Amino acid sequence: MGKLETLFVLIFGLGLLLGVTFLVVKNNLPSQSDVQTQLSIDSYEEQVSDQGDVAIKVKPLSLKSGSEVKFQLSLDTHSVELNYDLVEKSSLTDDQGRTLKPISWDGGSGGHHLSGKLVFPDTDKVKTLELVISGIDGVDRKFKWEIR
């Protein structure tokens, strides 16, 4: 093989290698919508209510319009039994006056420490959401987020 042919094969191989590398990197990067969704979820602050003898922490996991609304909840106490049905005790109200009941709670009940996901049906085109958890240690808790 001559010098010109060898140079051609090297240039072609290098170009092919760069092209494949570009495609692999491009396909492994998150899309702009994935990045925006993650940034918006990460920007929703955890809220805490420590009224009465029970502290409740709520962190939004998904507030995306058109999909289920999900919250991570933690309940902690040292003095009362947490025998509450959080599906029954919780509701979600939007800025259009609609109130939704949860479709699931996976954190159980009883004891002094509970943690789990509270899931509501999907919402559509809302600006604010307010989670209300009623009657925990005789206190109604309210958590509100502006939807971005």
Secondary structure, DSSP 4 states (H G I P E B T S, - for coil): --HHHHHHHHHHHHHHHHHHHHHHHHHHSPPHHHHHHHHHHHHSPPEEE--TTEEEEEEEEE--TTS-EEEEEEEEESSS-----HHHHEEEEETTS-EE--SEE-S---SSEEEEEEEE----S-SEEEEEEEEETTEEEEEEEE--
